Amino acid sequence: IWWLDSELTCGQSCPLVFTQGHSVCNRSFFPCFDTPAVKSTYTAAVRVPDGVTVLMSASRSSYSKLDRVFQFSMEFPVPSYLVALVAGELQHVDIGPRS
């Protein structure tokens, strides 16, 4: 899990956290069989402070603005190193016709 202080982000008002799960690193992020041969589906619920957006390597299934809880679901079995999370002051920007 990597943390960037507010001063190191573009807006300099909110820190950024992200995961980078190499082939056997996500065991420090969540309990799992951390080997590429083992695949599983997953769901996650992430509560954040106001002004923070969360993205994961899964579909967002719901979002509660009142509770600030993002819920995600990965329907397809994937190895644990493909589970990724980023949280911070994120903004949507169209960068091309497929984005």
C-alpha positions in Angstrom: 0.0 0.0 0.0 1.5 3.3 -1.0 0.6 6.7 0.4 1.3 10.1 -1.1 1.0 13.2 1.2 -1.2 16.0 0.0 1.8 18.1 -1.1 2.8 15.4 -3.6 -0.6 15.4 -5.4 -1.9 17.6 -8.1 -4.5 19.5 -6.0 -2.2 19.5 -2.9 -5.3 19.3 -0.7 -5.9 15.6 -0.2 -3.6 12.6 0.2 -3.7 9.7 -2.2 -3.5 6.0 -1.4 -3.1 3.2 -3.9 -2.1 -0.5 -4.0 0.3 -2.1 -6.4 -0.1 -5.9 -6.0 2.8 -7.7 -7.6 2.6 -11.4 -7.8 2.8 -12.0 -4.0 2.3 -8.5 -2.5 -1.4 -8.2 -1.8 -1.2 -10.4 1.3 -0.2 -7.3 3.2 -3.4 -5.5 1.9 -6.0 -8.3 2.6 -6.0 -12.0 3.6 -5.7 -14.1 0.5 -4.0 -17.0 -1.2 -1.4 -14.8 -2.8 -0.2 -16.9 -5.7 -1.1 -16.4 -9.4 -2.5 -19.9 -9.7 -5.3 -19.2 -7.3 -8.2 -17.1 -8.6 -11.3 -15.8 -6.9 -14.1 -13.3 -7.2 -14.4 -10.5 -4.6 -16.5 -7.7 -3.2 -15.3 -4.7 -1.2 -16.9 -1.8 0.7 -14.7 1.3 1.2 -15.7 4.2 3.5 -13.9 7.4 2.9 -14.0 11.0 4.1 -15.8 13.8 2.2 -14.0 14.8 -1.0 -12.4 11.4 -1.6 -13.3 9.1 -4.5 -12.4 5.4 -4.6 -11.7 3.3 -7.7 -11.0 -0.5 -7.7 -10.2 -3.1 -10.3 -13.9 -4.1 -10.2 -17.3 -2.7 -11.1 -18.8 -0.2 -8.7 -22.0 -1.8 -7.6 -23.2 1.0 -5.4 -22.3 4.3 -3.7 -23.9 5.9 -0.6 -23.3 9.6 -0.6 -24.7 9.9 2.9 -22.4 7.3 4.4 -19.5 7.9 1.9 -19.3 4.1 1.2 -18.3 2.8 -2.2 -19.1 -0.8 -2.9 -17.4 -2.9 -5.6 -17.8 -6.3 -7.1 -15.6 -8.5 -9.3 -17.7 -11.2 -10.9 -14.8 -12.9 -12.7 -12.2 -15.0 -10.9 -8.9 -13.2 -10.9 -5.5 -13.7 -9.2 -5.1 -11.6 -6.0 -2.3 -9.6 -7.6 -4.9 -8.0 -9.9 -6.9 -6.5 -7.0 -6.2 -2.8 -7.0 -7.5 0.2 -5.1 -6.9 4.0 -5.4 -8.5 6.6 -3.2 -8.0 10.4 -3.3 -9.3 13.6 -4.8 -9.9 12.0 -8.3 -11.6 13.7 -11.2 -13.1 12.2 -14.4 -11.5 13.4 -17.6 -12.3 12.2 -21.1 -9.0 11.5 -22.8 -10.2 9.7 -25.9 -13.2 8.1 -27.6 -12.8 4.9 -25.6 -12.3 6.4 -22.2 
